[in-house]
């Protein structure tokens, strides 16, 4: 047995908060790229919404989870999620996150097929600094003045960096069945609360056989394989913050770092050190 269930803790509740008034940051033909800064406390969720422009989400510090359509993405600071125009999405702080949101006018959104779907992108040091220069804080309007000519130049560089950004596979598929979706959301919030399907089944009041069948029907995979993807995504976010392997293993419910290393090696065909470095 490679994983152990941690001591039971009270379930953490998400607190929904509406998005900031999008009209304050709406990109236009004259200003096609806008950005804002926002701090999200732990387990605060920006409720599902959509808008006519494209959006890039990443955090300077902290880890966020972006859900859009039938996928969710666990994103450390070195990564960003692209959300196409008119796509319903929500953003959750897995831990307190210093968030940066970039809005792109439809006219400057690349028209290739790849940009019509959500995707995870690598945030280069240059892209990070450019967005930090561009983003404004809605709580401190007096400090947000930016020269329009400077904004124009920064925006051009941001768009060039986005075109060059490397795409990464960090998404986790979500089901349409409401019962299974509620279970998957609970696992995403606290993947180590139960190590086995039986534990999750007991909590939800459904039989383990029923849940296993729903996973196969809705997601074409087993519960164990799906949860493994969640654990890998969470491990990546912790590794990006330079957490020791022993801490990552313990937080994900593994009895030892060696047990966690064995799981990663079986799942991706390489040890965690190499997997984290390449991913």
N, C-alpha and C positions, 0 to 999 in steps of 0.2 A: 504494500500500500504506500503510495508516494505522497499523498496529501492528507492533512488532518483538519478537522473542523475547528475553528477558533472558538473561544468562549462566546456564548450568545450575548449579544449586545442589543439594546433597544434599536429598532429599525429607524434609520434616518429618513426624515421626510423632506421631500423637495418642496421648496416654496416658489411658486410661480410669480414672476414679475413681468409687467408689460415691457415691450421694447421702447427705447427712447423715441420721442416724436421723430419719425423718419423725415419729415419735411425740413427739419433743421439741417439735415445732411444730404438731402436729395441731390444727386449729381445732375448736371445740366449739360447742354451742348457746349456752353462756354466754360464750365468747370466740370469736366467729365469724370473726375476722380476726387472723391471726398473720403475723409477718414475721421474716426472718433476714438476716444479712449474711454474705458469704463472698467471699474473694479467690480467683480462679482464675488460675493462672499460664498463660502463653502455651501454647496448644495442649493444654491439659488439657480433657478431656471428662467431664462427669457422665454416666455410662452410662445407656442407656434404662431408664425406669421409669415407673410411674404410681401414682396415689393417688386416693382417693375425693373429694377436694376440688378446687376450681378453683385456678389458680395464675397469678400475674402475674410476669414476669421482666423486670428491666431492670438496667443497670449504671450506677453513678455515674461511673465512668471506664472506658475500654476498650470494645471491641466484642465482642459475643457473637453466636453463631449458634445459634438454637433450631430443632431439627428435630422435627416431629410429624406422624405420618401420612405423606401424600405431598407435604408442603411443608416448606421450610426458610426461615428468616427471618434476614437479616443485620441486626443491630440496634445502632445507635449509642446513646449515652447519652440522647438526647432522645426515644427511643422505647421501648416496652415490648411484650412479646408476651403475649397472653392465651391460656391453655391450659385447656380445659374439663375438668371432672372425668373421671377414668378414661381420659384420653387418654395413650397412651405417648409419651414425649418424651425428648430428650436436649439438653444445653446444652454448647456448646463455646466456649472463649475464643479468638477470632481473634487477640487480643493480650491481655496481662494485664488482667483485668477485676475491678473492685470491684463485686461482684454484690449485688443486693437481690432477694429472693424474697418474694412476698406470697401467703399461702394464704387462700382464702375457703371457709368452710363452705357446704355445698350449699344451706342455707336462705337464704343471702343472695346466691347467684348469680342474676343476672337470668334470668328464664325465657323471654326472647324468643329467636327462632331464631338471631339473630346471635351470641348468647353461647354457642351450642352448637358453634361452630366456632372454630378458632384465628384470631386477628386481631391486627394491629399497631395500637397505640394511641399517640397523642401524649401525652407526659408533661409536664403543665403544671408550672410552678415550684412551685405549691402542692402538687400531688400528690407531687412529688419530696421536698419538705421533710417532708411528713406521713409518708411511708414511711421516711425517714431517722430520724425520731423513734421510729417503731414498731419498726424492725428491731433484732434482737439479734445479738450475736456469740457463736457457740458456744464460742469459745476464751477468752472473758472473761466467764464467767457472773456474776462479782461486780459487774460494771458494768451488768448488764442489767435491773436492777430498774426496773419501770415501774408507776406507780400505776394500779390497775385502772379507776378512774373516768376518769382521763386517757386511758387506752387506749380506753375505750368512746367517748369524744368524738372522738378521732383516727380511730377506725375508721369512725364515722358520716360524717366528712368525706371519708375516702378513698373510701368507697362512692359518695358523691355525686359526687366528682370523676371516678371511673371511668365513671359513667353519662353524664357530660358530655364525656368524652374523645373527640377526633376520631379516626376510623378511617383508617388509611393503607394503601396497597397496596405492601408491600415483600416479599411472598413470592415464592419461586422453586419451581416444581413439581419433584417428584422422581419417577423412574420406579419401577415394580415389578420389572422385569427386573434380576436381581442383577448381571449384567455391566455394564449401563449405569449402574446405581446406583453401583457402585464407581468408574466413570469420573466421574460427576457429583460425587461426594464429593471426588475428587482435584481437580477444577476449582474447587470451592468453597473448598478449602484454599489453592490457589495458582493463581488464574485466569490469571495472566500467564506461567505456566511454558512454555506453548506458545501461539502466536498462531493456529495453524491446526488444522483437524481432522486433517490428516496427521500432525502432531507428536504429538497425543494418541493417534492410532491406532497409531503406531509404538511408543509406550510400552506400550500395553495388549496389543499382539500381534494385534489385530483389524484388518481392512481398513477403510479410511475409508468405503467403500461400506456395509459392515455396520453401522458406527456411525451413519451418516446414516439408514439404514433404521430402526434402533431408535429414534432420536429421533423420526422421523415416526410410528412405530407407537405408541410409549409415551407421548409427550408432545404429539403433534400439532403439532410445530414443527421447525424446522431446528436443527442444532447452533449455527450462527452466531447465530440469534435467541435461543436459550436462554442461550448464553454472554454475549450482550449484556446480558440481564437480570441476570446475576450481576455483570458489571462495573458496571452502573448502581447496583446495591444496595451494592456495595463502595465505589463513588465517593461515594454518599450518606453512608456511615458516616465516610469521611475528611473530607468537606466539613463534617459536623457538628462535627468537631474543629478546624475552621478551617485545614485544610491548604491551602497554595497550590495553584492549579490546575496549575502546572507539576509539583509533587510528585505530585499525584494521577495525572496523565497518565503520568509516568515509572514509578510503582509498578505501574500497570496495563498497562505494556508499550507505551505509545504513544510514537512518535518525538518528538512535540512537543505542546505544549498546544493548538495549533491543530488538529492531527489528532484529538485527544480531543474538542475542542469540536465538530468536524464530526460525529463519531460520535453524540454526545449529541443534537445538533440534528436529525440524520436520524431517530434513534430516537424522540424524544418531541416533536419539532416546536417546540422552543424551545432557546435556548442554556443551557449549564450553570448560569450565575449565576441565571437565572430558575427553572430546574427545581429546583435545590437550595433556593432560597428558598421555593418553593411546596410542595415535598415535605417 
